[in-house]
């Protein structure tokens, strides 16, 4: 079976590629830059040039493909409307034309509840397009990635920089991208997942202050916390919407705003584990993920300090 992975160089996409190759699938990756995606080729994947902003590149990329796993989303410098709306429409139309056997799409938990937030509205719109397409699809609605917490919390704390938070705190069931990749690939072998939507979340929900406390305990350092009032976030978004060049920033602030309202992002996973035949106990916890991260980083820092001390001794 040959799989096309979009967004293959991203945080989630690369884990899907790695896992699919390990399971023996033939993997093609739709990429915009062959040089930046060279590591995927080294793993054993085939690179296909394509761009969501250029719909004419999508149909040829699906030649010989049986499965599409769509992990692409707009980068900070991209437009949601071009990539996540028009681009996804073009990809779904191409998949229909090429009679793709399975289409896996990653959405956001509770996207249907927040039509006032551009990214949520677009994700929900893509879900509806898939439901009307006639394709065999599986939609996985995510809460957030462990990997995203490294830059938001762990690195600033290690560097003794400020961790920026809003005045509200939303409990979120973050999940490791390797576990998300497991669910995506398992959906390829379970017919019951066709035309179905599933929420995905980690073992427990975390608030920002709890993540900070965990990082402090594992790193041995105190965090410098700086809080942004929610009202300031709202005013900034309204101001940025006044200028066309800053719409993309305003849309991203709108998404950040809903994660600051305190409404829990906790999925009901009761039937998901049994459907996918995955043991809940096998899902990585945030505690173990951060434990591994900090132990590796702190070990590396000790090695660097040791090398620097040795150089100083030799120079004396």
N, C-alpha and C positions, 0 to 999 in steps of 0.2 A: 504494500500500500504506500502510495506517495502522498506526502502531506505538504501543503504550502503554509508556511507560518509568516504572517505579517507582523510588523513590530518586533522582528526577531532580534534586533540589537538592544532592545529595551530590557528593563528589570525583569519583567515576567517572560517576555518572548524568548530570551536566551535560555531560561530554565526549561521552557517547553522544547526548544530545539535540542538541548543536551539530553533531556529525558527521552525524547522520541528516538534519537539516535541510539541511545543505550538500549532501547527496547527493540531495535532492529528495523525501524521505519526508514524509508527513503525520505529525506527532508529537503525541501527547497525553501529558500528564504527570500521574500520580497524586500529588497533593500534599495535605498536611494544613493548610497555611497559604497562602492565595492571595497575601497581601502579601509574604511572604518569597520566594515563587516568581515574583514579578512579572517578574524579568529573563528568565525562560524565555518568558513571553508576548511580551516585547519582541523576542526572537529569532525568534518566529514559531510557537511551540508553543501548543497549546490546553491549558488547565489544567482538570483534573477533580478535584473534592474527593473524597478517600477516605482511609481510615485502616486499617492492618493490624490495629489493635486493635478495629475495628468491621467484621467480615466482611461485614455486610449492605451495605456501601458498595462492595464489590469487583465484584459481579456487574453492577450498572448501568454501572460504569466500562468494562466490556469490550464494550459495545454498539458495533457497527461496527468493532471492532478485529480485525486479522488476525494481528498479531504482538505478543507480550509480551516485553520485555527487562527482567528483574527485577534491578535493581541496588540494591534496598533492603536495609538491615540496621539492627539496633537502634542507636540513639544511646546515648551514655553514660548518659543519664537514662532510657532505655527498658529493658524486659526482653527478653532473648533469647527467652524462652519465649513471650512474647506476639507479638513481631514475627517472629522467625526460625523459630519452630516453628508455632504456631497460625495466625499470619497467612499464612505461606507455604502451609500446608495449604488454607486458605480460597481463596487465589489460584489454586492448581492446580485445585481443585474447580470454581471459577468458569470457568477456562480450558477445562476439559473440557466443562462445560455449554454454553459458547458456541462450542465447536468451533474453538478458536484453532488457526491453521495452524502456528505456530512459537512455541516458548517457549525463551528463552535465560536460563540461570541461572548466576550466579557463585558458585562454591564456593571452598574453600581447599585448597591443595595438601596431600596426605597426610591429609585429614580422616578417612579410614577407619582410620588408624593410632592415633588419639588419642581413643578413646571415653570416656576419663576426663575429657576437657576439654569442658565443656558446649557451647560454640559449635561445636567440631569435630564433636561427636556430632550436633548439630542440623543442621549443614550436610550431613553424610553421610545423615541421615535424609531430608532434602528431596531429595537425589539419588535415593534409593531410591523415594520417592513419584513422582518424575518418570518413572523407568524403568518403573514399574507403571501409569502413567496412560494410556498409549496415545497421548499427545501426541507430536508431532514436536519433540523437544527437542535443544538443544546445551548441554552443561555445560562451562564454562570454569573451571578450578581455578587460582586466583591465588596468588602468593607475597606480594606487597606492592606499594604504590604509591610512586613517586618523591615524589609530593606530600606524603605523610605524613612524609618525612624532613626537610622544611623546619622544621616545628615541633619535631621531636625533636632535630635537630642544628644546622641553619643559624642559626635565630633565636637560640637560647641562646648560640652562639659569637659572633654579631654583637653581642649585648647583654651579652657578658661574664658570662653566667650559667652555672651548672653544667649539664653534660650528664650525665644520670643513666644509668648502665649497670649491668647485672648482672655478676657475676664470670665468667660464661661468655659466649661469643660464637658466634652461629649465622651461618654464611654463607647469605645470602638473595639470590635473583635478583629484585630489585625491578624494576618495569616502569612506564613512563609510561602514565597513564590514556588518553591520546590513542591510543596504540598498542593498548591493550586494546579501546578502542572500535572500532578498525579491524577487529580479529578478530571482534568481536561482529556488526558489520554485514556483514562478508564471509560469515559463516555463513548469512545470510538468502538468499544467492544460490547456495550450494553444497549440492546435495541430499545429497552424501556425508557432510555433518556431522550429518544427522538421526540421533537416537538414539545420539549419540557423546559421549564425554567427552575433553576435551583439557586438558593442563597448559599454563600460560602463565608465562613468566618472561623477564627481560631477558637481555642478552648475557653478563653475568658475575655471579657471586655476590660479595656484599660482606659483610665483617664490620664490626662497629661501629667498631673502631679504624681501619679503612681509610677508612670514611666520614668520621670525624673528621679524619684526616690530609688528605683531599681538601678538606674545608671550610677547614681551616687554611691550606692552600696557596692556595686561591682567594680567601679573605677577607683574608689577611695577618695574621690574629690567632691567638693560641694559645688552645686550648680548656681550660676548667676541667672536669676529669672527676671525677665522684663515683661510686663503685661501691657497689652494693647487693649484699651476699652472697646467693646463691641460696637458702640455707637461711632467710634472713630473709623472702624472698618467699614461700616455702612455709609458714612459720609464720604469716605475715600472712593468707594465704588460708584456712588452717584456722581461725584465730580469727574471721575475718569470716563464715565459714559458720555460726557459732554463733548469729547474729542474722538474722532474716528480712529486716530492712530493709537489710542489707548483702550479701545474696546476690549481687546484680548486680555489686558491686565484686569479690567473691571470684571470681566466674566470669570476669571480665576478667583478674584476676591469674593465673588458671589458664592462660589463653591466653598471657599474657606469659611464664609459666614455661616453656612448651614452646619458645618462641623463645629461651630462655636455656640450653638443654641442650647446645648445640653440635652438634646433629644438622642437617646441611645441608638447606636448602630449595632444591634445585636440580632443576628439571624436565628431563625428556628431551624436547627440542624437535625431535628428528631429523626426524620426519614431519609435524610441525605446519605448518611453513612451506610445505612443498610442497602439503599438503592445502588450505590457505587461499590459496595462490598469492600469498604475501607474501615479499619478499626479506628475509633476515636482516639484510643491510647497511642496510636502511631503518629498522630499529628503533633508537630513540634510546638512547644510552648515558647512564649516570648522570653521567659526566664532563661531557658536553655539556649535560645538563640543569642541573647545578649551575653550570657556566661561564656559561650564560645568566642564571641567577638572580642570581648574585653580581655580574655585570657590571651588571645593571639596578639592583640595590639599592645598590651602591657609587656608581654614577653619581648616583642620587637623593640619597644622603647628601652627596655633594660639592655638589650644587645647593643643598641645604638649608643646608649650612655657609656657602656663598658668600652666600646671601641673608641669613643671620644676621649675617655680617661686614659686609655692606653697610649693614644697619640700624644696626649699632653705629657705623660711620663717620659716618652721617648724624646720629646722636644726639650726637656729640661736638662 
